Amino acid sequence: QVQLVESGGGLVQPGGSLRLSCVASGFTFSAYAMTWYRQAAGKERELVAAISVGGTTAYAASVKGRFTISRDNAKNTVYLQMNSLKVEDTAVYYCNARDPYNPRYAYWGQGTQVTVSS
């Protein structure tokens, strides 16, 4: 019943831009903190960006200034705008939802592939 449906991944050249979307259903989206993670081949999953219920954002140092996370509660959607993409950004990007009052309730999307290559 809980679903996080991601879209927007694909192939892009270095320096290009991409916007990822994650549409949520089956829970009260506005009450959940939302996070984007990524996992590159052969590496462990890392936090990319997070946004709180109130709209406060946080970013990994490697993407700060290039990526922007936002949410639209009316659309049950969280976005990740990625600019000035680098080859090092190549990874599977995952959407995560977490209830601040009950952190054990955490949900994951299926992941979407982002490939930055010339």
N, C-alpha and C positions, 0 to 999 in steps of 0.2 A: 504493500500500500504506500509506503514511503518511497518516493522517487526523486532522484536528482538527475535531470536530463541535460547533458552538456552538448554544446555545439560551438562551431567557430574555428576549430582546429584545422590545420592544413599545412601546406608547404609555402614558405615565404622566403624571400631573399634577405640577406643581412642588411640591416638598416630599415627594413620594412616594418609594417604594423599589422596587428591582428587583434580582434576582439573576441574573447571567449564569453559564452553565456551559459548559465546554469539555471534551469527552471525547476523549481521545487514543488512538490505536492505531497499530501498525506500528513502534514503537520503544520503547526502554526509558524509559518516562515518568519513573521515579524518578531517573534520571540527568540529566535535563534541567531547565534553568531555564525558568520559564514567565513570560510577560509578556502584559499586555493593552495594546493600542494602540487609538487611536480616530482617526477622520478625519471632521471636519465638512465639509459642503458648501462647496467653494471654499477650503478650508484644507488645510495639509499634515498628514500623519499625526504624531501625538504619542504618546509613552509615557504611559500612565496609571498602571500599577502593575506591579511585578515581584516574583517570589518565587524564591529560590534553591533549590538542591537541599536545603540544610539548613533551609529555612524562613524565612530572613531576607527581610524585605520592604522595598520602597521605593515611594514614591508621588510623583506630580507634585504640586507645591504647590497646584494648583487643586482637587485632590480629597482632599488629606490631611485626615483627620478625618471625612470623609464616606464614603469607599470603603474596603473591606477585601478584600484578596486572600488566598486560602487554597488549599491543595491537599490532596487525598486520594489518596495514592499507591495505595492498595488499589483505588480506583475509576478510576485513571488520569484524574482529573478536576481541573481548576483552576476556581475560582470567583471571581467579582467581585461582592461585595455592595455595592450602591449605595444610599445613604440620602441624605435631604435633597436630592433631585435638583433641578437648576436647568435652565432653558431652555438655558443654555450647554453643558450636558452632551449635548445632542442631537448624535448622530454615529453612524457605523457603527463598531462595536467589533470588533476583531480579536484573536484568540488567537494567540500565537506561542510556539514551542518552540525552544530553543537548547541544544546540547551544549557545556558549558563547556570540555571538552577538545578539541573540534573545532568552533569557532564558525561555520565555514563550513556546518555542518549546521544549518540553521534552517528551520522549517516554519511555515506560516500556515494559519489557519482561513479559512473563506469570508466571515466577517463577519456581524454581526447588527445590525439597525437599532434604535437606542434613540431615541425621540422624547419629549421632555419639553415638554408643551404643555397649556394650560388650554382 
